[in-house]
Amino acid sequence: MRYLALIVCAVLLQACASAWEKDAPASLPGGTGITVNDDVSMGPDAVSSVSQLPDANRKGAIPPYGTQGEAAAYEYKTGYRVGAGDKLNIRVAGEADLTGEYVVDPTGMLSMPYVNSVAVAGMTTGEIERLVITRLQDGFLRDPKVSVQAVNLRPFYIMGEVTTGGSFPYQGGLTVQQAIAIAGGYSARADHGEVLITRRNAKGTLTYKVPVTTQVYPGDIVFIRERWF
């Protein structure tokens, strides 16, 4: 009887442990994301909800304060997109007074001498370079040479059944699967199936159950669940 009970327990443990051998992570071209309707979507429509919701209303900026998400495939092609809280190193050749580090404010605006305040949330560093050059050419510098580099990106967070939880620097095109690898991999008690992502957008802070192919965005909290047995 005891032997039979052990066999039953072993079968239950095997059934409860979700593994990639049985259901390997996969996604259509474009990745996996959460739409504005809070649906998990794959393919070209896999766009983060923050890219489809308004970033301001008549009362001013609304969470996440001008930050714009992009489709996974789009982000892979164009690189990291700047958002509120990012620190940028802007260098203007021959202009020590203009060269320095600038922080994108909570409304997604960048402020620097001669450029004044400009909206940069959702732009790549290359787009910001061209914007700053255009502003400086408007009566200030004839042929400005500008370089922009993001030096302090908003982190993402990972908790639960991983080797090393905490906050980690965000990388463009990051997926849950890659985030788990950055955190040192699964713990021995981890469920290898769907995970929980907590994300803030204009609707508030919501938590979703998503596959590991899902796109992670700056500020997201990823929670790896514990398997039942």
C-alpha positions as CSV (number, residue, x, y, z in Angstrom):
1,M,0.0,0.0,0.0
2,R,2.8,2.4,0.9
3,Y,4.6,1.5,-2.4
4,L,1.4,2.3,-4.3
5,A,1.1,5.7,-2.5
6,L,4.7,6.5,-3.5
7,I,3.9,5.7,-7.2
8,V,0.8,7.9,-7.1
9,C,2.8,10.8,-5.6
10,A,5.5,10.5,-8.2
11,V,2.9,10.7,-11.0
12,L,1.3,13.7,-9.4
13,L,4.7,15.5,-9.1
14,Q,5.5,14.8,-12.7
15,A,2.1,16.1,-13.8
16,C,2.4,19.3,-11.8
17,A,6.0,20.2,-12.9
18,S,5.6,22.1,-16.2
19,A,8.7,21.6,-18.3
20,W,9.9,22.9,-21.7
21,E,10.4,19.3,-22.9
22,K,6.6,18.9,-23.0
23,D,5.5,22.4,-24.1
24,A,8.5,24.4,-25.5
25,P,8.3,28.2,-25.5
26,A,7.2,29.5,-28.9
27,S,5.7,32.6,-30.4
28,L,4.7,33.9,-33.9
29,P,7.0,36.5,-35.5
30,G,6.5,39.8,-33.6
31,G,6.7,38.1,-30.2
32,T,4.0,38.0,-27.5
33,G,2.6,41.0,-25.8
34,I,-0.4,42.5,-23.9
35,T,-2.8,44.6,-25.9
36,V,-4.7,47.7,-24.9
37,N,-7.7,45.4,-24.3
38,D,-5.6,43.4,-21.7
39,D,-5.5,40.4,-24.0
40,V,-2.3,38.3,-24.5
41,S,-1.6,38.4,-28.2
42,M,1.0,36.9,-30.5
43,G,2.4,38.1,-33.8
44,P,2.3,41.6,-35.4
45,D,-0.4,42.7,-32.9
46,A,1.7,41.9,-29.9
47,V,1.9,45.5,-28.8
48,S,2.4,46.7,-25.2
49,S,-0.8,48.3,-23.9
50,V,1.1,51.4,-22.9
51,S,1.7,52.2,-26.6
52,Q,-2.0,52.3,-27.4
53,L,-3.3,54.2,-24.4
54,P,-3.1,58.0,-24.1
55,D,-0.2,59.5,-22.3
56,A,-2.0,62.7,-21.3
57,N,-5.4,64.2,-20.8
58,R,-6.7,67.7,-20.0
59,K,-5.3,67.4,-16.5
60,G,-1.8,66.6,-17.7
61,A,0.4,63.5,-18.0
62,I,-1.0,60.2,-16.8
63,P,0.9,57.0,-15.8
64,P,3.2,55.8,-17.0
65,Y,4.0,59.5,-17.6
66,G,4.6,59.6,-21.3
67,T,6.4,56.3,-21.6
68,Q,5.5,54.5,-24.8
69,G,5.9,50.7,-25.4
70,E,6.4,49.3,-28.8
71,A,5.8,46.0,-30.5
72,A,8.4,43.4,-29.8
73,A,9.6,43.1,-33.4
74,Y,9.6,46.8,-33.9
75,E,11.8,47.3,-30.8
76,Y,14.2,44.7,-32.0
77,K,14.7,46.7,-35.2
78,T,15.0,50.2,-33.8
79,G,16.6,49.7,-30.4
80,Y,15.7,51.0,-27.0
81,R,13.0,53.7,-26.7
82,V,13.5,56.3,-24.1
83,G,11.0,56.9,-21.3
84,A,10.4,58.9,-18.1
85,G,13.3,58.4,-15.6
86,D,15.9,57.6,-18.1
87,K,19.3,59.4,-17.9
88,L,20.8,60.5,-21.2
89,N,24.4,61.5,-21.9
90,I,24.2,64.2,-24.5
91,R,27.5,65.4,-26.1
92,V,27.7,68.5,-28.3
93,A,31.1,68.8,-30.0
94,G,33.0,71.9,-28.9
95,E,30.2,73.0,-26.5
96,A,31.1,72.1,-23.0
97,D,28.2,74.1,-21.6
98,L,25.7,71.9,-23.5
99,T,27.4,68.6,-22.9
100,G,26.3,66.6,-19.9
101,E,23.8,64.1,-18.4
102,Y,20.1,64.9,-18.6
103,V,17.2,63.1,-17.0
104,V,13.8,62.6,-18.8
105,D,11.3,64.1,-16.5
106,P,8.0,62.4,-15.3
107,T,6.1,63.8,-18.2
108,G,8.5,62.4,-20.8
109,M,10.2,65.8,-21.5
110,L,13.9,66.6,-21.9
111,S,15.1,70.0,-20.9
112,M,18.5,71.4,-21.9
113,P,20.0,74.9,-22.8
114,Y,18.9,76.3,-26.2
115,V,16.8,73.2,-26.8
116,N,14.3,74.2,-24.1
117,S,11.7,71.4,-23.2
118,V,11.0,68.8,-25.9
119,A,9.0,65.6,-25.7
120,V,11.3,62.6,-26.1
121,A,9.4,59.7,-24.6
122,G,9.0,56.8,-27.0
123,M,12.0,58.0,-29.2
124,T,15.2,56.2,-29.9
125,T,18.5,57.9,-29.1
126,G,19.1,58.5,-32.8
127,E,15.8,60.3,-33.1
128,I,16.7,62.4,-30.1
129,E,20.0,63.3,-31.7
130,R,18.3,64.6,-34.8
131,L,15.8,66.5,-32.7
132,V,18.5,68.2,-30.7
133,I,20.4,69.1,-33.9
134,T,17.3,70.7,-35.4
135,R,16.7,72.8,-32.3
136,L,20.4,73.9,-32.0
137,Q,20.4,74.9,-35.7
138,D,17.5,77.2,-35.1
139,G,19.6,80.3,-34.5
140,F,22.3,78.9,-32.2
141,L,24.8,76.6,-34.0
142,R,25.5,76.4,-37.7
143,D,26.5,72.7,-37.8
144,P,26.1,71.0,-34.4
145,K,27.6,67.6,-33.9
146,V,25.5,65.7,-31.3
147,S,25.6,62.3,-29.8
148,V,23.0,60.8,-27.4
149,Q,23.5,57.7,-25.3
150,A,21.2,56.3,-22.7
151,V,23.3,55.7,-19.6
152,N,20.8,54.7,-16.9
153,L,17.7,52.8,-18.1
154,R,14.7,52.1,-16.0
155,P,15.1,48.6,-14.5
156,F,12.7,45.6,-14.6
157,Y,12.1,43.5,-11.5
158,I,11.9,39.7,-11.1
159,M,10.7,37.8,-8.0
160,G,9.6,34.4,-6.9
161,E,11.2,31.1,-7.9
162,V,14.4,32.3,-9.5
163,T,18.0,31.9,-8.3
164,T,18.6,35.7,-7.7
165,G,15.5,38.0,-7.6
166,G,15.7,41.8,-7.7
167,S,16.0,44.6,-10.1
168,F,18.0,44.4,-13.3
169,P,18.9,46.9,-16.0
170,Y,16.4,46.8,-18.9
171,Q,17.6,45.6,-22.3
172,G,15.8,46.3,-25.6
173,G,13.8,43.3,-26.8
174,L,13.8,41.6,-23.5
175,T,11.4,38.7,-23.0
176,V,10.4,36.8,-19.8
177,Q,12.5,33.9,-20.8
178,Q,15.6,36.1,-21.1
179,A,14.7,37.8,-17.8
180,I,14.7,34.4,-16.0
181,A,18.2,33.8,-17.4
182,I,19.4,37.1,-16.2
183,A,18.1,36.2,-12.7
184,G,20.2,33.0,-12.7
185,G,17.5,30.7,-13.9
186,Y,14.7,28.8,-12.2
187,S,14.9,27.6,-8.6
188,A,14.3,24.0,-7.9
189,R,10.6,24.7,-7.0
190,A,9.8,26.9,-10.0
191,D,6.8,26.3,-12.3
192,H,8.2,26.4,-15.8
193,G,4.9,27.4,-17.3
194,E,3.1,30.8,-17.4
195,V,4.4,33.6,-15.2
196,L,2.8,36.7,-13.7
197,I,3.7,40.2,-15.0
198,T,2.6,43.3,-13.2
199,R,2.5,46.4,-15.4
200,R,1.4,50.0,-14.9
201,N,-0.3,51.9,-17.7
202,A,-3.0,54.5,-18.0
203,K,-5.6,52.1,-16.7
204,G,-3.7,51.6,-13.5
205,T,-1.6,48.7,-12.2
206,L,-2.7,45.3,-13.5
207,T,-1.3,41.7,-13.3
208,Y,-1.4,39.3,-16.2
209,K,-0.7,35.6,-16.5
210,V,1.5,35.2,-19.6
211,P,3.8,32.8,-21.4
212,V,7.6,33.1,-21.1
213,T,7.8,34.5,-24.7
214,T,6.1,37.7,-23.6
215,Q,7.8,41.0,-24.0
216,V,9.1,42.7,-20.9
217,Y,9.0,46.5,-20.6
218,P,10.9,48.9,-18.2
219,G,9.3,48.9,-14.8
220,D,7.6,45.5,-15.2
221,I,7.5,43.1,-12.3
222,V,7.9,39.5,-13.3
223,F,6.9,36.9,-10.7
224,I,7.8,33.2,-11.2
225,R,5.3,31.0,-9.5
226,E,6.0,27.9,-7.4
227,R,4.8,24.6,-8.7
228,W,2.3,22.8,-6.6
229,F,4.4,19.8,-5.6
